[in-house]
Amino acid sequence: MTTKTTPRTEQTTGVLYALGAYLLWGVLPLYFLLLTPTGPWEIVAWRVLFSLVFCVVLLAITRGWQRILAIVRQPRLLGLTALAGVLIYVNWQAFLIGTLDDKVVETSLGYFINPITTVLLGVFILHERMRRLQWVAVGIAALAVVVIIVAYGSVPWIALTLTLSFGFYGLIKKKIGPSVDAVSGLTLESFWLIPIAVVQLVAVGMTTGITIGGNGVWHTVLLCFAGVATAVPLLLFASGARRINLTVIGMIQFITPIMQFIIGVAILHEPMPTERWIGFLLVWVAVGVFVVDLILAARRHRRVPPAELI
């Protein structure tokens, strides 16, 4: 006797998967802070190598080698996975530098404005049309960045690098779409980054020294789990995104920067002068406008008769 999965059950499962992904991404700063004294360059190198190992194990368990071979036979797809790998590498490196340099609040800023950046990239690169409220959200977010630069006296380059790298990464993933599944995609992205990871480990070894294996068993185990900590949220996200619509994803994704902001302010006690609070308040207003637009667009879409959607 087979049990039929109802749409409501599928949606609930999808929400739980997406929620799990964003909650894990939200606590990543605390995980990486446990890896001290390992620096950001060494952590990213191990993150690449151990992600590849974890994905190869998953491919072996799920017998997914045919999917990899299908991608390898298509040079265009291979090239796009390489580009995606470079972009996610830049994202990982900027995130680790920010986290280990007491700038977790700034990393949260990057992920707060990421959805708005994604919309802008869709307009300028994919020639998508932007709704009025989306333009308002973009304007307020731009003003917030200007306030932070002028009033706080420094360019939030980590936040800008995070939002741009992940925004372009999302565009590439959208382009390759259903042709590349989550495990195969992450496997290839990690594979292309092996030379960078090796060069970084050599450079670290010749300067500050490799830390893996030299700071106790617990530290070594945590460092080895960097691949799992990277791959699991991505796989959960992919499973959730297949089951729920973009409106729900759009609202759930703000869990990550909210958690990172709270970690930065309440746990790590990073400085928050008045001008920085003003900048972040403007960002949160922009996020609010963005979420309202998502909800209104979803309601309009539900009201459209099926014949008009064809």
Buried (B, 14 or more C-beta within 10 A) or exposed (E): EEEEEEEEEEBEBBBBBBBBBBBBBBBBBBBBBEBEEBBBBBBBBBBBBBBBBBBBEBBEEEEBEEBBEEBEEBEEBBEBBBBBBBBBBBBBBBBBBBBBEBBBBBBBBBBBBBBBBBBBBBBEEEEEEBBEBBBBBBEBBBBBBEBBBEEBEEEBBBBBBBBBBBBBBBBBBEBBEEBBBBBBBBBBBBBBBBEBBEEBBEEBEEEEEBBBEEBEEEBBEBBBBBBEBBBBBBBBBBBBBEBBEEBBBBBBBBBBBBBBBBBBBEEBEBEEEEBBEBBBEBBBBBBEBBBEBBEEBBEEEEEEEEEEEE
